[in-house]
């Protein structure tokens, strides 16, 4: 299996994408080397469908990322939390407590935060749409300034 890897220049930095066919398995603002060491990878100019939808998102169609299929390994609670995050509409936010409840464990607020921190598919699994109870932005692995930019781009701020 050969994984496709590309980098997009975006207003929040270089967005690295990795896909297995048409399924996005990683998206980050770090380095390509952070992806799946030991797998066969092919650096490409763009990943069919996925790259177009990412470009559409940054061009203003904030719903475009909803059309990207994703897959990442994780514990059952993390999977449920990531599924809940994907249901947050652009321009809206949920609290870590809301995510815990929607993932089936209302008391697991810290685990919801951990699911955000361990999310390997930033932007498309929109952990940037998860905030503290009361509306404070909270943390973001790539810096609060990037979280703020994304939420502003989506019309929340």
PyMOL commands that set and color helices and strands:
alter all, ss='L'
color gray80, all
select helices_A, chain A and resi 32-34+50-58+64-67+76-86+96-102+109-117+127-129+144-153
alter helices_A, ss='H'
color red, helices_A
select strands_A, chain A and resi 2-10+13-20+23-28+40-43+69-70+94-95+130-131
alter strands_A, ss='S'
color yellow, strands_A
deselect
rebuild
show_as cartoon
